[in-house]
Amino acid sequence: MEREPESFGVDPESERPPILPEMPVRPERPADLGSPTPAMKPATARVVITGSLLGFIVLSALLLVCTGFHPLSYFISSGIFVFAALHYIIWGWWLGRMIHEEEAEAQRETDRQ
């Protein structure tokens, strides 16, 4: 009479490593997955990148004119602008996500009632 192991996969009387269950069968890959679709068309990506670069150049030139072509004041103003822009992006992303989570929680609460 063979004794049942006390826990799954472990034989307490054996010096061998634990007995592991069989690996599941891997599903077969579909014959044709098709080509992946790009997130954005290359022409659209070029327009976005070009527009961003032109906007950066225009803003940089405007800031340079506003600072009287003085390099130190230009870099200080640029730093303040970048600091403000990063805060706008980060706080906007974080607060937007928090608001979305609160609305989803409120919706779940109303669905439960």
N, C-alpha and C positions, 0 to 999 in steps of 0.2 A: 504494500500500500504506500503510495507516494503522498508525501505531505504537501499541502497547499502553502504557498508563500504567504507571509503575514501581510505584506503590502505589495502592490502591483509592481512587477518588474524586478523585485529583489528576492533573492534566495538567501536566507540568513545562514544556511549551512554550507554555502559554497564559497570558495576562494576566488571564483571568477568574477569579472565585473557584472553589474546588474544586467538582467535580461531586458532588452528594450523591445517595444512593440514594432511591428512591421511598418515600414514607411508607406504612406498613402501613394496610390498610383497617380502619376502626373497626368493631368488632362492633355489631350492631344491639341496641338496648335492648329488653328484654322488654316485652310489651304491658302486663302488670299486675304491678307489683312488690308491691302490697299496702301497707297502711299500716305504718309502723314500730311495733314493740312497745316500750313504755316499759320501762326497766330495773326500775322499781319502781312499783307502783300508787300513785296520789296519796294514797289513804287511809293506806297503809302509810308513805309518806314523812312525812305529817303526824304520825303516831304516833311515828315515830323522832325527828323534830325536837322535838316536844312533850316526849317523854321525856328527850331530851338537855338541853333548857332546864330542865326541872324538876330533873334531877339536878345541873345546874350551880348552880341556886339553893339546893338543899339542901346541897351541899358548901360553897358560899360562906357560907351561914348557919352551918353547923357550924364552919367555920374562923374566922368572926367571933366566935362564942361562945368558942372555944378560946383566942383571942388577947385575950380580955377587952374586947372592943369598942374596942380601941385601933387607930386607923387605920394607923399606921406599922408596927406588928407584923403587922397583917392583910396589908398589901401585901408585906412581906418574906416572910411565910409563903406568900402566894399565888405570889410569884416562885419560891420554892423548889419548891413543888408543881408549877408549870407546867414548870420546868426538869426535874424528875424525870419528869413525864409525857411530855415531848418526848423525853427520852432513852429511856424505855421504848418509845415508838412507833418511833423511828428505829432503835435497836439491835435491837428485835424484828423489824422489817421487814428490816434488812440481814442479821442473822444467820440469819433464816428463809430468806432467799433463798440465802445461802451454803450452808446445810445442804442445801437442795433441789438446788443445783447439784452438790454433792459426791455426794449420793445418785444423781443422774442419771448422773454420771461413773462411779461405781462400778457401776451397772447396765450401762452401755455396755461397761465392761471385762469384766464377767462374760458379756455377750452375745458378745463377740469370742472368748472362750476356748472 
